[in-house]
């Protein structure tokens, strides 16, 4: 055997042992969940749809506290998970987010006390040049192609932080609790 092969094998084995000895950091441990800071409101553009007609959703988030907060703000399909259930109460499974998004340090939203933010997304179908308040449900990975009644609820899945000293510094970071889910939207799909 070649001496470089043996050294490489020894280095790889050492790294494997080191990695197995490291503790796994849970994001919930790193960023605790906090509830009662933001209120999420979900809307559909209509309540009655025909099969194949686009279903569009709009999300607004309000800081309901007397303190200022900031949040890493991405498109709504990254900041919120949907719970979609059919008329039998069975929760449907998402096929996964349909479009990608880029994260940059400039994607920070400010939430002064009482401020409401309307979530907007860059429409990839319009060449990423058009902003819209209404996102197609397909972007969350749902195709509601069967007639029936459906309920949709949004769960926040974004992190936030306290704004301290008139925005000169940030306080503790936390994740928004799924307990602060949105209102339930009811829609019907007909043939």
URJO-V807922 format. One record per backbone hydrogen bond with DSSP energy under -0.5 kcal/mol. NH is the residue of the N-H (numbers start at 1). CO is the residue of the C=O. Records with the same first field share a line. If there is no record, write none. Layout:
# URJO-V807922
NH->CO + CO
This chain:
# URJO-V807922
5->2
6->2
7->3
8->4
9->5
10->6
11->7
12->8
13->9
14->10
15->11
16->12
17->13
18->14
19->15
20->16
21->17
22->18
25->23
26->24
29->26
30->26
31->27
34->175
39->62
41->60
43->58
45->56
49->188
51->190
53->50
56->54
57->135
58->43
60->41
61->117
62->39
63->115
64->37 + 62
69->111
70->161
71->109
72->159
73->71 + 107
74->72
78->75
79->75
80->76
81->155
83->153
84->82
85->151
86->90
89->86
92->84
95->141
96->140
98->139
99->139
107->104
108->106
109->71
111->69
114->63 + 65
115->112
117->61
119->59 + 117
121->132
123->121 + 130
124->122
126->123
127->124
128->123
129->126
132->121
135->57 + 133
137->55
139->136
140->137
141->138
142->137
144->142
145->143
148->189
150->187
151->85
152->185
153->83
155->81
156->154
157->79
160->174
161->70
162->172
163->68
164->162 + 169
168->164 + 165
169->164
171->162
174->160
175->32
176->158
177->34
180->177
181->178 + 179
182->154
183->40
185->152
187->150
188->47
189->148
190->49
